[in-house]
């Protein structure tokens, strides 16, 4: 009979005959049997058990550390087990969630089509991979990229599902941001050109060239560079955002606004009843610029020009329509800005000519090719030179001396008129100083201002700076403004004219009688004098109608305390009539044509040595 048994366990590494290392578990037993000491030993290869135990611990560690959520569900999609990443993604406590319906399946039940696709894939292939929408514990929906594998376990556990998933909401946000950056303008948040072209192509593809009207509008802000120069680029950026919003709000019909480049915007309008409807859209956009833009506590007054092309009259492709709209825009700029033009055959050629001439003018300004020519203005009774008018001339390197008709219009449309005026003003200030030095003190000089310059908020400061730099009193400079300019945006012009007057400058209304003359704005504007247009002087005194007009103008000016200048005088009989009617000053070829500074000094010395105010 056995008694007093002692058992020993040990494990050793051994090597099999084939050289493979194995782990051996050795059990030894020592016992007494009928008074004799006996022993027994058993040996077992535990290599596989050891390996599976290690792998199980390794898998457990991997599940614990994995950033992917892992969940095991039973055949009823009830949660059996889940790793920490599952808790992090879903916001659920695993201990509470076990035995509950999986959040994946709960959300799938809300989408029968998706549920059918998942179950079909599991039934056919035993696995499914794709994207699901799940719901966190706080109710937030989020996208998952995952796989579900079906395990048909014949043991007592029955069928089970293993789901491995990753929360891709952050990735989708990044993708959306990248897509937005590629498709939209970062500054205005409007579609960019590439996005816009794609949408135009889509609109054209669904349009009937014979019946559907699709319009492409290119909107460009007039003289926008002045905003950046005077207020800074940060203010310019703010202004562009406001402009984009204002254009979008102006669209009455369904349309798309996109930023083209710089200060240009494209507008696509489709499903129009007829081509003239595009003009209605253009007018609404132009009207949107009537109100100033509030930029960094400053009010900025701007206008816009628009070029319009129509599908399929002006092109059947995006590129053709864009080129046509650009040509039409150039025509709008060339015809005075703040307006719209349709594309017309030949406008591209005119646009190229305009660009070429503008480049020539820009180069001429750079090389100081523009000079002032001066025409004397004489006192009516004494015929002494009391004022001069500065007129622009272009000393062209190949075509010789050119008159203003060759370049003024293009300079205005190209936004170069302010630079040209400033150059002429600087030369005129120097000429007035030279007249003073030559013994002709008190002579004033008139310089013409363009309507385009009144859109520049810094104009008054710049003009005064030039005169002050030349050490001349502003009272010696007269700015001539056309009557038609006075009629445009009366309130803003009134403010600028009053500002010029407060700084000491004098203001004359040029070409009086050629516009819609109004006694009201003669009363309201703080002007100093009127210039009777040459068209009313040319037929004096024979033409009775012109004679009545001139007498009336002089009488009105006398009542309002304004000086009157008659221009375009070429005959002595005109001088006699005008002086008899009470005209103050005379100007015309009868006395002298415009001349350079040297000729002017000689002329005044010979004809009016005692010139005075």
ABEGO torsion letter per residue (X at the ends): XBBGBBBBBBBBBBBBAAGBBBBBBBBBBBBBBGGBBBBBBBBBBAAAAAAAAAAAAAAAAAAAABABBBBBBBAAGBBABBBAAAAAAAGBBAAAABGBBBAAAAAAAABAAAAAAAAAAAAAAGBBBEBBBBBBAAGBBBBBBBBBBBBBBABAAEBBBBBBBBBAAAAAAAAAAAAAAAABBAAAGBBBAAAAAAAAAAAAAABBAAABBBBBBBBBBBGAAAAAAAAEAAAAAAAAAAAAAAAAAABABBBBBBBABEABBBBBBBGBABAAAAAAAAAAAAAAAABBBBBGGBBBBBBBBBBBBBOAAAEABAAAAAAAAAAAAAAAAAAGEGBBBBBBBGAAAAAAAAAAAAAAAAAAAAAGABBBBBBBBBBAAAGBBABBBBBBBBBBAAAEBBBAAAAAAAAAAAGAAAAAAAAAAAAAAAAAAAAAAAGBBGBBBBBBBBAAAAABAAAAAAAAAAAAAAGBBAAABBBBBBAAAAABGAAAAAAAAAAAAAAGBBBBBBGBGABBBBAAAAAABBBABBBBBAAAAAAOAABAAAAAAAAAAAAAAAAAGBBBBBBGBABAAAAAAAAAAGBABBBEAAABBBBBAAAAAAAAAAABAABBX
